[in-house]
Amino acid sequence: MENIKQYIEKNKDRFIEELFELIRIPSISSKPEHKQDMYKMAEAIKESLIKAGADNVRVLETDGNPVTYGEKIIDSSLPTVLVYGHMDVMPVDPIDLWDSPPFEPEIRDGKIFARGADDDKGQLFMHVKAFEFLIKNNSLACNIKFLIEGEEEVGSANLPKFCEKHKDLLKSDIILVSDTSLISYDIPSITTGLRGLSYVEVELTGPNRDLHSGLYGGAVANPINILSQMISNLFDDDNRINIPGFYDDVLELSIEERKEMAEAPFSSEEYKKSIDVDELFGEKSYSTIEHVGIRPSIDVNGIWGGYIGEGAKTIIPSKAFAKISMRLVPNQEPIKIANLFEKHFKSIAPKSVKVKVKYLHGGNAYVSPIDLKAYKAASMAYDESFGKKPLPFRSGGSIPIISTFEKILGTKTILMGFGLDSDAIHSPNENYPLANFYKGIETISLFYKYFTKM
């Protein structure tokens, strides 16, 4: 029987071209003008699963974008793995910072450059190709189901209802996801924790129209100035979030757990160099790894208002806006945090402006136990493919639907990610190393080998 490395080597050019066909579809879920692209993408995933050997492959409707489902049930008495991934991608703005068109994938320096190369088309496609190998070599020893959604990048708002409706269809023993990263290619890791998310948009309104900044400047409050001051009030002098009640439900780690986290290899100098900053930021008394792994955070993702075109336009704008995300840790509830934010933000606003806060989406934090049979199988798979036992690692990112899966489906998730921090996901020039793509296919195939023997 052909082994996985031989299969990858023989088929790697085909794998890349097939992946490129998926990447070329601009499946941006946040923009209504790409609605048809979401259906085109769902159909393309459907064809990929059928060609790989899946049965009962369907494009299913939700109240938003479609999902693609497929399965291979070889024996109902055997364990079942549910593979989850997402077909949607982030917007490409600012387009002028891309070195090549975002939906025309290119290989440079051993990396695929394109929107979705890593997040999540490249990582999702690893599962399709690992599945293809198992089918072609008649070595699949468990049942596999695929659930590929089209709204992860906008919070998976319609997937919980879909899961409630299709509980029996989605029944499984473990959920497998590749939408996270390794510490590095030389230091393999399995993500065991994700932060939650609470995402809001704020709107400040001052005068009933834009005003001449000479005739009114100094006499009427500028909403952009006020918004900037209010945002600066979100942190105290120790970089701790300044919202009353924000930390009430935060789960504090023990000294022993923090010592264990500190054993993960990390260089603050390399970290700063990789993003070209001279100094790091964070809550006093916590390390950088802890800032992104076990502590909540708040960030302005976008701020706008007034005139930003060519040349000058001297106005006091009527409105100012900001999008603000809050990353959460276990026990923090997204809606509760959004309500605390709104109450605080309105309380610090002067009477010169009116404040609206709109909750956009969110999700709970997730921690994966490392004593699960599936985790042990994943660990052995990484050990064989990378030649090193993987480290358990808590990520600062969020995948909102993961905690929802456990609530609705009652199923734990193993996060087998193969991206790197340098892959620039959500940014211009997103990329994914070919080595990681191939290594992911190999490791996922090995996961099934060990999972079915335990």
KOLFIMAR-8643 format. One line per 5 residues: number of its first residue (from 1); their letters; for each residue x, y, z of N, C-alpha, C. Coordinates in pm, whole numbers. Atoms other than C-alpha are relative to their C-alpha. Last residue first. Example, Ala and Ser with C-alpha at 12.3 -4.5 7.8 and 13.67 -1.06 7.14 Angstrom:
2
2 = SA = -82 -119 -6 1367 -106 714 -77 109 73; 89 -119 0 1230 -450 780 90 120 0
END
This chain:
454
454 = MKTFY = 2 -24 -144 -702 351 2049 -130 -53 62; -67 111 -71 -635 200 1706 -9 14 151; 77 123 17 -886 413 1513 63 -119 69; 133 -15 -63 -743 740 1646 -78 -132 -6; -10 20 -145 -385 636 1562 -136 3 68
449 = KYFLS = -71 125 -29 -432 580 1189 1 -26 150; 99 106 14 -689 860 1168 62 -137 29; 96 -10 -110 -437 1109 1307 -100 -116 -7; -51 78 -112 -177 981 1060 -92 6 121; 14 142 36 -383 1112 770 45 -89 115
444 = ITEIG = 143 32 -12 -410 1448 945 -25 -146 -36; 32 14 -142 -33 1457 988 -146 -36 22; -64 117 -58 43 1390 621 -45 -24 144; 65 117 61 -208 1640 487 56 -128 62; 134 11 -56 -77 1900 732 -74 -121 -54
439 = KYFNA = -16 62 -131 283 1834 632 -136 -16 68; -26 142 20 190 1905 270 11 -74 134; 115 60 68 29 2238 355 18 -151 -17; 103 18 -102 301 2326 605 -124 -66 -59; -45 105 -93 575 2268 349 -106 -28 105
434 = LPYNE = 29 130 61 383 2470 89 38 -114 94; -115 75 52 400 2769 323 -43 -135 -58; -4 130 -66 71 2963 350 116 -80 -58; -77 106 66 30 3329 264 -4 -128 82; 19 127 -71 -181 3637 334 74 -109 -77
429 = NPSHI = -107 99 22 -27 3927 143 -11 -121 91; -54 11 135 -264 4191 284 115 -101 -4; -80 -115 43 -401 4104 626 33 -11 -149; 82 -121 -16 -673 3877 771 71 125 -51; 143 20 20 -411 3599 788 -74 128 38
424 = ADSDL = 72 -125 29 -57 3732 762 -148 -24 -29; 82 23 119 109 3386 741 -90 119 -35; -49 -82 111 388 3494 979 -87 -11 -125; 32 -140 -30 203 3361 1283 38 92 -115; -107 -67 -75 223 3018 1121 -43 143 26
419 = GFGML = -44 -131 44 -49 2783 999 116 51 84; -135 8 58 -68 2409 1067 48 135 -55; -36 -105 94 -372 2377 1294 143 -11 -47; -126 40 65 -497 2056 1453 35 102 -107; -42 -107 92 -764 2190 1691 139 -33 -55
414 = ITKTG = -147 0 4 -939 1895 1858 43 96 -111; -72 -34 123 -1305 1960 1940 150 -10 20; -126 -73 -17 -1537 1811 2202 68 20 -135; -121 62 52 -1895 1707 2121 121 91 20; -59 75 -111 -2221 1776 2302 131 -67 -36
409 = LIKEF = -25 137 44 -2387 1877 1974 57 -88 110; 112 54 78 -2550 2197 2099 19 -148 -34; 130 -25 -63 -2326 2317 2382 -113 -71 -73; 7 78 -123 -2005 2154 2254 -136 16 68; 7 142 33 -2061 2283 1903 -17 -84 127
404 = TSIIP = 140 29 32 -2132 2629 2045 -19 -147 -38; 69 17 -128 -1787 2639 2207 -148 -33 -22; -55 117 -69 -1634 2577 1863 -69 -25 134; 90 115 5 -1866 2816 1675 50 -117 83; 120 -6 -84 -1689 3132 1786 -83 -126 4
399 = ISGGS = 86 66 99 -1346 3046 1644 -134 -17 71; 135 45 -34 -1128 3294 1832 -61 -73 -118; 107 -15 98 -759 3379 1834 -133 -55 49; 75 -123 -27 -525 3426 2128 -118 20 -93; -5 -104 102 -411 3065 2110 -78 123 44
394 = RFPLP = 123 -79 4 -340 2836 2402 16 117 -96; -20 -145 8 -67 2578 2336 -134 71 -8; 133 -61 -11 -19 2208 2405 15 151 10; 31 -67 -125 330 2116 2281 -147 45 1; 51 -137 3 374 1864 2002 -28 55 140
389 = KKGFS = 128 -3 -67 603 1561 2039 -52 143 4; -1 -63 -132 878 1587 1782 -140 -6 61; -113 55 -75 965 1391 1466 14 61 137; -101 -105 -25 739 1619 1264 124 -53 70; -24 -79 122 525 1346 1103 110 104 19
384 = EDYAM = -53 78 112 548 1083 1378 36 87 -118; -129 57 -40 519 1317 1675 61 -79 -115; -102 -105 11 242 1513 1504 138 -56 29; -11 -31 143 39 1194 1459 105 108 -23; -83 104 61 111 1081 1817 20 26 -150
379 = SAAKY = -136 -18 -49 -21 1412 1950 94 -103 -63; -58 -113 71 -331 1387 1732 145 20 40; -23 43 139 -404 1040 1865 63 111 -82; -117 89 -4 -356 1162 2222 32 -50 -140; -118 -85 -18 -595 1449 2153 127 -85 -2
374 = AKLDI = -28 -69 127 -850 1207 2005 121 91 14; -60 96 92 -835 981 2310 41 68 -131; 91 67 93 -904 1282 2529 76 -99 -88; 8 142 -36 -665 1361 2815 -97 -77 -89; -110 72 64 -557 1695 2667 2 -148 38
369 = PSVYA = -74 89 -92 -887 1869 2739 109 -76 -76; 8 141 37 -980 2144 2489 80 -85 98; -120 72 -45 -1046 2493 2627 -20 -148 -28; 4 146 1 -1294 2720 2447 134 -55 48; -133 61 3 -1382 3088 2481 -14 -152 5
364 = NGGHL = -68 31 -125 -1737 3193 2406 140 -54 -24; -6 143 -31 -1864 3358 2089 80 -20 127; -94 43 -104 -1947 3697 1945 -3 -150 19; -2 145 -21 -2145 3901 1694 101 -33 109; -5 65 131 -2242 4254 1588 2 -152 10
359 = YKVKV = -69 129 -13 -2357 4428 1907 -6 -73 -134; 66 113 65 -2453 4786 1821 86 -125 16; -87 117 1 -2361 5078 2048 -79 -117 -57; 67 127 30 -2518 5419 1989 105 -111 0; -75 124 21 -2389 5736 2153 -93 -117 -29
354 = KVSKP = 90 112 -26 -2520 6095 2136 73 -128 -39; 19 103 102 -2263 6374 2161 -104 -102 46; -14 -59 134 -2226 6710 2341 -15 -102 -112; 133 -28 53 -2363 6557 2659 5 60 -140; 52 -132 -38 -2018 6408 2727 -137 24 -65
349 = AISKF = 23 -92 112 -1973 6033 2686 -50 135 53; -113 -92 9 -1822 5847 2984 -16 101 -114; -17 -75 -125 -2147 5679 3089 113 102 -8; 99 -107 -7 -2234 5579 2732 20 87 124; -30 -95 107 -1911 5386 2696 -99 116 1
344 = HKEFL = -117 -83 -32 -1952 5221 3037 21 108 -106; 32 -80 -119 -2307 5097 2975 115 95 34; 96 -104 37 -2221 4983 2623 -31 92 118; -66 -100 84 -1910 4798 2733 -94 115 -30; -87 -76 -91 -2094 4622 3016 72 110 -77
339 = NAIKI = 86 -87 -80 -2365 4520 2768 81 86 98; 48 -107 88 -2108 4386 2523 -88 98 76; -112 -92 20 -1942 4191 2806 -42 116 -90; -21 -73 -126 -2274 4036 2905 110 104 -15; 107 -98 -11 -2347 3945 2543 17 83 127
334 = PEQNP = -7 -108 100 -2006 3779 2496 -107 108 16; 108 15 96 -2008 3578 2823 -3 119 -96; 55 -128 45 -1679 3555 3015 -104 -24 -111; 99 -52 -94 -1635 3218 3189 -55 136 -39; 106 84 -56 -1326 3119 2986 -78 69 111
329 = VLRMS = -57 123 -54 -1135 3412 2828 -112 -82 64; 44 43 -132 -1257 3694 2604 66 -132 41; -33 142 -9 -1125 3893 2311 -20 -44 146; -49 38 -132 -1304 4227 2281 21 -151 1; 10 141 -37 -1348 4373 1934 59 -21 138
324 = IKAFA = -82 36 -116 -1426 4736 1853 -22 -147 34; 27 141 -23 -1555 4888 1530 98 -48 106; -110 93 -27 -1552 5266 1541 -55 -141 11; 32 141 -19 -1767 5552 1412 126 -78 38; -124 78 -7 -1776 5931 1410 -35 -143 36
319 = KSPII = -5 134 -60 -2062 6158 1310 142 -57 2; 120 26 -81 -2149 6521 1233 11 -132 76; 95 100 49 -1800 6600 1115 -118 -16 95; 25 78 -122 -1635 6932 1209 -105 -103 -41; 132 21 -60 -1517 7048 870 13 -55 142
314 = TKAGE = -2 -43 -140 -1219 7191 684 -140 -9 60; 139 -38 -16 -1195 6994 363 -19 30 148; 55 -43 -128 -838 6956 247 -150 27 -8; 3 -142 -34 -674 6762 -35 -68 27 134; -116 -80 40 -764 6413 -149 -17 145 44
309 = GIYGG = -36 -2 141 -1033 6227 44 125 84 -27; -130 68 15 -1052 6145 416 44 -4 -146; -51 -2 137 -1333 6377 530 136 -66 -8; -55 -121 61 -1530 6315 845 50 -20 -141; 90 -113 -8 -1566 5976 1011 63 120 -71
304 = WIGNV = 18 -84 117 -1375 5656 1069 -102 111 26; 58 -125 -49 -1229 5410 1317 -11 96 -118; 15 -101 103 -1145 5045 1256 -66 123 60; -32 62 128 -1045 4739 1454 -13 97 -117; 74 -71 104 -1027 4917 1789 44 -57 -134
299 = DISPR = -70 -67 110 -895 4658 2031 -97 70 -93; 94 -84 75 -989 4509 2367 78 79 -105; -57 -120 61 -816 4224 2549 -111 77 -70; 87 -67 96 -891 3932 2779 67 125 -57; 54 -127 -47 -609 3734 2941 -91 61 -107
294 = IGVHE = 87 19 -116 -524 3365 2904 -61 129 54; 52 133 -26 -352 3316 2569 -104 -9 109; 80 49 112 -275 3652 2409 -64 -136 27; 88 -105 55 -159 3841 2718 -91 -56 -108; 121 -6 -82 -27 3519 2874 -97 106 -51
289 = ITSYS = 75 124 27 220 3465 2590 -131 0 78; 61 -13 131 323 3831 2623 -82 -124 -36; -93 12 112 384 3791 2996 -75 14 -133; 22 118 82 154 3923 3269 97 0 -118; -18 123 -78 230 4155 3561 -31 -127 -79
284 = KEGFL = -110 14 -94 100 4470 3387 -6 -133 73; 39 -16 -140 -149 4428 3104 118 -30 92; 78 100 -71 3 4455 2762 -23 31 146; 105 -61 -82 205 4632 2499 -68 -110 80; 125 72 -9 528 4543 2323 -92 66 101
279 = EDVDI = 46 27 -136 808 4778 2225 -134 -72 -5; -110 -12 -95 1023 4844 1921 -40 -35 143; 30 -95 -107 779 4721 1658 116 -1 100; -68 -129 14 859 4561 1322 -50 103 101; 106 -96 32 605 4274 1324 54 144 -2
274 = SKKYE = 88 56 104 860 3989 1306 -109 97 -40; -62 -13 132 1119 4194 1495 -94 -44 -111; 1 -142 39 894 4233 1796 56 20 -141; 141 -38 14 831 3858 1817 -11 145 -47; 41 51 132 1199 3782 1757 -145 40 -29
269 = ESSFP = -75 -76 100 1290 4008 2051 -38 -45 -141; 67 -129 21 1009 3866 2267 73 83 -106; -98 -108 -2 1149 3518 2217 -72 131 -27; 47 -129 49 919 3230 2305 111 103 15; -107 -87 52 965 2860 2370 -56 129 -58
264 = AEAME = 6 -4 147 677 2719 2575 107 95 -52; -99 93 54 792 2667 2934 -2 -3 -153; -127 -70 20 608 2982 3044 107 -91 -59; 10 -81 122 275 2806 2995 134 64 -35; 3 94 112 373 2544 3254 -8 74 -133
259 = KREEI = -138 48 17 469 2818 3500 9 -96 -118; -75 -108 64 129 2980 3445 145 -40 -22; 42 -5 140 -45 2650 3519 75 109 -75; -55 117 69 155 2606 3840 -35 2 -148; -144 -26 20 79 2961 3953 62 -115 -77
254 = SLELV = -83 19 -118 -291 2888 3904 146 32 -33; -79 122 -3 -488 3033 3616 86 -6 126; -143 -19 -25 -753 3298 3674 72 -134 4; -56 117 -66 -1094 3251 3514 151 17 12; -123 53 59 -1232 3595 3432 54 -116 83
249 = DDYFG = 13 143 27 -1590 3636 3553 126 -64 -57; 69 72 -108 -1558 3974 3726 -3 -151 -22; -81 115 -44 -1292 4107 3487 -72 -89 101; -54 73 114 -1516 4344 3287 72 -128 43; 56 134 10 -1722 4449 3590 60 -86 -108
244 = PINIR = 45 62 -125 -1644 4818 3550 -66 -135 -23; 145 15 3 -1473 4884 3213 -45 -68 129; 59 -93 -97 -1116 5020 3240 -153 -6 3; 122 -52 60 -930 4737 3070 -84 69 105; 112 84 -39 -587 4702 3232 -128 65 -52
239 = NDDDF = 53 65 121 -300 4870 3051 -108 -104 32; -64 132 5 -137 4948 3388 -47 -81 -120; -145 -18 16 -214 5320 3353 76 -131 -5; -60 -77 -108 -583 5245 3293 151 5 -21; -111 63 -72 -736 5144 2960 45 89 115
234 = LNSIM = 28 143 -17 -1074 5216 2796 111 -74 75; 47 26 -136 -1035 5590 2853 -25 -148 27; -119 -3 -87 -826 5622 2536 -37 -28 145; -77 123 22 -1134 5509 2344 122 -4 90; 72 109 -65 -1342 5787 2499 74 -133 -16
229 = QSLIN = -17 -13 -145 -1082 6050 2405 -69 -115 74; -141 31 -30 -1070 5928 2044 25 7 151; -15 145 11 -1451 5927 2026 143 -42 34; 63 60 -117 -1461 6286 2154 16 -152 -1; -83 -30 -117 -1211 6406 1895 -54 -69 124
224 = IPNAV = -121 81 14 -1403 6226 1620 94 25 117; 22 141 -36 -1734 6366 1748 124 -88 -14; -25 80 119 -1600 6727 1733 -16 -148 38; -83 119 -17 -1752 6936 2012 8 -80 -130; 80 122 9 -1891 7273 1906 93 -121 7
219 = AGGYL = 129 -25 -66 -1744 7611 2010 -89 -125 2; -22 -53 -135 -1375 7560 1940 -127 26 76; -110 62 -73 -1434 7519 1565 28 68 134; 49 70 -119 -1778 7647 1461 112 -61 86; 113 -70 -61 -1709 7916 1198 -45 -64 130
214 = GSHLD = -40 -135 -39 -1361 7786 1115 -112 71 74; -85 6 -119 -1443 7416 1127 55 138 39; -121 -70 39 -1742 7464 893 90 10 124; -10 -144 -21 -1998 7212 1019 134 55 -50; -140 -42 -1 -2106 6865 908 6 152 7
209 = RNPGT = -62 1 132 -2474 6818 993 148 30 18; 90 66 94 -2702 6761 1293 50 -1 -143; 94 -91 66 -2420 6838 1535 -82 -74 -105; -7 -132 -61 -2268 6556 1743 -101 94 -64; 59 -109 80 -2338 6192 1666 7 129 79
204 = LEVEV = 15 -125 -74 -2123 5907 1794 -56 106 -95; 29 -117 82 -2162 5557 1651 -21 119 92; 50 -118 -69 -2016 5241 1803 -18 115 -98; -24 -120 80 -1980 4896 1650 -60 119 74; 100 -107 3 -1943 4589 1869 40 109 -99
199 = YSLGR = -33 -99 103 -1768 4252 1868 -112 103 -8; 118 -86 -3 -1753 4015 2166 31 120 -87; 6 -126 71 -1512 3727 2118 -133 71 26; 131 -36 53 -1394 3416 2296 4 137 -62; 73 -106 -70 -1033 3312 2334 -137 20 -65
194 = LGTTI = 33 -113 86 -920 2974 2207 -68 106 85; 88 -105 -49 -748 2699 2402 -18 110 -102; 90 56 -101 -580 2365 2337 -93 106 58; 72 -106 -69 -400 2448 2012 -101 -62 97; 144 19 18 -170 2161 1923 -70 106 83
189 = SPIDY = 86 -23 -116 198 2239 1878 -144 -30 -38; 141 30 22 491 2163 1651 -82 17 127; 57 28 -132 817 2342 1726 -149 -26 -18; -95 82 -76 1032 2337 1411 -51 -35 140; -13 127 71 746 2458 1191 92 -94 75
184 = SILST = -86 -18 118 671 2722 1451 8 -135 -69; -95 -96 -57 429 2770 1742 103 35 -105; -109 61 -76 184 2599 1509 81 110 68; -141 -6 40 -133 2773 1400 90 -89 86; -88 -60 -100 -513 2753 1399 145 -16 -47
179 = DSVLI = 20 -143 23 -793 2677 1152 83 78 102; -130 -61 31 -758 2302 1117 -25 144 -39; -5 -131 64 -1059 2150 1294 145 39 -27; -138 -29 38 -1155 1797 1400 4 128 -82; -3 -95 111 -1478 1730 1588 146 38 -25
174 = IDSKL = -98 -110 -17 -1499 1417 1802 -11 90 -123; -72 24 -124 -1744 1132 1859 102 109 29; -136 51 16 -1997 1239 1599 62 -23 137; -44 79 -115 -2361 1338 1543 137 -62 -26; -133 -43 -43 -2389 1598 1267 54 -79 119
169 = LDKHK = -92 2 114 -2683 1440 1082 143 26 44; -24 139 35 -2860 1367 1410 100 -11 -115; -79 68 -104 -2822 1723 1534 34 -144 -38; -62 119 60 -2942 1875 1205 87 -76 101; 91 66 96 -3194 2137 1322 56 -133 -48
164 = ECFKP = 119 45 -75 -2993 2238 1629 -92 -82 -90; -42 115 -80 -2676 2251 1418 -117 -57 82; -20 112 92 -2843 2478 1161 37 -126 77; 135 45 36 -2966 2707 1440 7 -119 -95; 63 66 -116 -2610 2726 1574 -139 -54 -30
159 = LNASG = -36 141 -13 -2475 2789 1219 -59 -67 125; 109 89 39 -2665 3111 1150 31 -148 16; 127 -32 -66 -2447 3360 1336 -110 -101 -30; 79 125 5 -2117 3197 1236 -140 17 60; 51 42 -130 -1933 3514 1351 -87 -124 3
154 = VEEEG = 97 -98 -49 -1871 3707 1031 -73 -52 123; -66 -130 -12 -1549 3527 935 -97 111 41; -88 -5 -117 -1712 3193 1011 60 138 21; 17 -124 -77 -1999 3256 770 93 10 121; -33 -119 77 -1974 3008 482 -12 130 76
149 = EILFK = 94 -113 -4 -1968 2669 650 51 123 -75; -77 -115 46 -1799 2336 575 -95 119 -11; 90 -116 -13 -1934 2039 771 82 124 -33; -55 -133 27 -1762 1714 670 -111 104 15; 99 -96 49 -1840 1370 815 68 135 -20
144 = INCAL = -37 -142 9 -1599 1081 854 -119 79 -53; 90 -81 81 -1662 725 974 46 146 1; 107 -62 -79 -1375 511 1098 -90 78 -96; 49 95 -101 -1111 272 962 -102 62 95; 86 -73 -92 -1018 448 635 -66 -101 96
139 = SNNKI = -53 5 -137 -732 250 482 -81 83 99; 87 90 -76 -872 158 140 47 -15 145; -82 111 -50 -574 324 -28 -79 -95 89; -70 63 112 -784 556 -245 78 -123 44; 96 70 86 -1020 627 46 72 -76 -111
134 = LFEFA = 54 114 -76 -745 712 296 -97 -82 -84; -105 102 -14 -563 929 40 -55 -124 71; -19 62 132 -881 1119 -50 102 -112 7; 114 89 20 -949 1184 319 13 -75 -133; -28 111 -91 -602 1335 360 -109 -106 -14
129 = KVHMF = -103 82 63 -673 1544 48 43 -117 89; 56 64 119 -1004 1676 181 103 -94 -63; 89 108 -44 -853 1741 521 -60 -75 -118; -85 108 -50 -564 1941 373 -86 -120 42; -26 90 112 -825 2141 180 94 -113 39
124 = LQGKD = 115 87 24 -950 2294 504 32 -105 -106; 5 95 -111 -605 2428 588 -119 -96 -14; -117 88 2 -555 2589 249 -7 -106 107; 10 91 114 -910 2721 234 116 -96 -6; -25 132 -52 -910 2861 586 1 -100 -114
119 = DDAGR = 125 -15 -76 -743 3092 654 -121 8 -93; -4 67 -130 -414 2970 506 -140 -8 59; -105 100 16 -433 3052 134 17 -83 128; 50 134 -24 -766 3225 198 104 -109 -12; 98 -2 -107 -657 3553 40 -62 -140 13
114 = AFIKG = 137 -25 44 -355 3472 -173 -89 13 122; 48 -133 -37 20 3406 -155 -139 22 -61; 115 -41 80 118 3038 -155 -47 135 50; 126 -30 -67 464 2999 -6 -107 33 -102; 53 119 -63 792 2839 -114 -131 20 74
109 = DRIEP = -82 37 -118 963 3171 -178 -60 -118 75; -126 -73 -9 681 3278 -411 71 -43 128; -98 63 -88 383 3073 -527 128 80 -8; -136 13 53 100 3283 -666 86 -73 102; -108 55 -83 -274 3277 -609 132 -13 -75
104 = EFPPS = -79 65 104 -495 3509 -817 124 -58 67; 70 120 42 -761 3601 -563 62 -62 -125; 32 91 -110 -547 3848 -368 -73 -128 -39; 146 0 -19 -388 4010 -676 -44 -107 100; 60 69 114 -11 4029 -613 -150 -4 23
99 = DWLDI = -105 7 101 208 4244 -386 -46 -76 -125; -29 135 49 -98 4341 -183 109 6 -107; -113 56 -75 -79 4676 -3 32 -143 -41; -127 -51 53 -293 4854 -266 121 -54 74; -43 74 118 -591 4631 -183 137 45 -51
94 = PDVPM = -18 -92 113 -637 4769 165 67 -69 -117; -48 -137 -21 -866 4583 194 112 4 104; -141 -11 39 -891 4213 103 58 139 26; -22 -98 107 -1215 4127 282 149 20 -24; 7 -141 -38 -1196 3814 502 8 91 -123
89 = VDMHG = -126 -69 -29 -1264 3467 370 -28 145 40; 1 -145 19 -1551 3219 352 133 60 42; -32 -34 138 -1511 2843 297 5 150 -24; 82 -107 59 -1501 2740 660 53 40 -137; -84 -105 57 -1390 2419 826 -89 109 -57
84 = YVLVT = 59 -132 20 -1530 2138 1038 103 94 -62; -98 -101 41 -1439 1770 1014 -74 131 -25; 62 -110 75 -1674 1545 1211 107 104 -29; -69 -129 -10 -1505 1219 1314 -77 101 -85; 22 -97 107 -1720 910 1373 72 130 30
79 = PLSSD = -1 -142 -37 -1629 604 1579 -17 89 -122; -133 -57 -17 -1731 261 1442 -8 147 42; -50 36 -134 -2068 93 1499 138 58 28; 61 -86 -102 -2224 278 1206 47 -33 141; 60 91 -98 -1980 112 969 -54 84 115
74 = IIKEG = -39 136 38 -1832 268 654 -58 -105 93; 38 87 -111 -2008 602 676 31 -143 -41; -36 136 40 -1832 845 444 -26 -87 123; -30 102 -100 -1983 1191 469 54 -126 -66; -31 127 66 -2053 1523 301 38 -102 106
69 = YTVPN = -8 119 -86 -2201 1860 395 35 -122 -85; -18 123 78 -2153 2200 234 21 -115 96; -106 88 -48 -2297 2501 413 8 -118 -96; 18 146 -4 -2494 2787 262 115 -70 71; -71 68 108 -2481 3158 353 -12 -152 15
64 = GDTEL = -98 -88 62 -2750 3312 573 66 -71 -117; 65 -131 14 -3069 3160 716 96 103 -59; 18 -57 -133 -2907 2826 641 -78 130 -18; 30 -140 -29 -2929 2619 324 4 29 150; 117 -19 -84 -2758 2290 252 -17 147 35
59 = VRVND = -4 -139 -42 -2517 2205 -29 -132 28 71; 109 -94 28 -2503 1828 -38 39 142 36; -56 -136 -1 -2261 1535 -44 -108 97 -48; 106 -85 -55 -2433 1206 47 46 146 9; 137 32 39 -2108 1019 -14 -96 104 58
54 = AGAKI = 107 -17 -99 -1744 1125 -2 -136 -36 -60; 62 127 -38 -1479 977 -233 -112 10 101; -84 65 -101 -1226 1254 -297 -61 -131 49; -118 56 67 -1403 1348 -620 90 -75 96; 46 112 83 -1730 1394 -427 119 -69 -67
49 = LSEKI = 31 112 -89 -1558 1606 -164 -46 -123 -78; -127 50 -56 -1399 1834 -423 -23 -121 88; -67 77 105 -1729 1868 -613 131 -60 51; 80 121 24 -1909 1977 -294 69 -90 -103; -37 90 -109 -1630 2224 -215 -74 -134 -16
44 = AEAMK = -137 44 29 -1686 2379 -559 50 -95 109; 6 102 105 -2062 2389 -500 138 -54 -32; 61 118 -61 -2015 2574 -170 -8 -115 -101; -101 64 -84 -1774 2816 -339 -56 -129 62; -98 59 91 -2022 2899 -614 106 -76 79
39 = YMDQK = 62 121 56 -2287 2949 -347 94 -70 -98; 12 96 -110 -2060 3188 -156 -63 -130 -49; -131 67 -13 -1966 3360 -483 -2 -102 114; -5 107 99 -2336 3429 -536 133 -74 3; 93 107 -38 -2346 3624 -210 5 -117 -98
34 = HEPKS = -65 129 23 -2035 3826 -299 -89 -118 38; -22 17 144 -2220 4157 -346 70 -132 -34; 118 55 70 -2350 4119 9 23 -25 -148; 44 -93 103 -1999 4172 157 -115 -61 -81; 47 -125 -60 -1912 4010 490 -57 99 -101
29 = SISPI = 133 13 -60 -1893 3658 349 -57 131 52; -6 -95 -112 -1606 3720 108 -140 7 63; 109 34 -92 -1596 3411 -116 8 85 128; -8 -104 -104 -1380 3555 -394 -114 -12 101; 138 -43 -24 -1345 3225 -588 0 101 114
24 = RILEF = 38 -101 100 -984 3202 -704 -143 49 15; -45 -132 -43 -889 3026 -379 -47 109 -96; 85 -43 -112 -1098 2722 -470 36 143 43; 134 -19 54 -933 2682 -811 -96 48 108; 4 -131 67 -594 2737 -646 -138 28 -58
19 = LEEIF = 13 -103 -104 -658 2442 -415 -12 138 -63; 137 11 -51 -717 2216 -716 -26 103 109; 89 -57 102 -398 2343 -878 -145 -7 46; -15 -146 2 -202 2282 -558 -95 63 -101; 56 -58 -123 -331 1929 -508 1 152 -5
14 = RDKNK = 147 2 14 -259 1842 -871 -67 62 123; 32 -103 99 103 1950 -830 -151 9 -22; -7 -134 -57 130 1752 -506 -33 111 -100; 118 -79 35 0 1424 -648 9 147 38; 51 34 133 302 1194 -663 -109 96 -46
9 = EIYQK = -103 -31 99 480 1357 -369 -51 -23 -142; -13 -146 12 165 1357 -159 98 36 -110; 122 -49 64 97 988 -228 5 151 -20; -9 33 143 456 891 -151 -121 56 -75; -105 -85 57 440 1076 182 13 -25 -150
4 = INEM = 50 -136 21 104 916 263 106 90 -63; 8 -80 -123 219 560 214 -33 145 -33; -72 -127 10 123 349 -89 -8 75 132; 84 -120 0 0 0 0 88 125 0
END
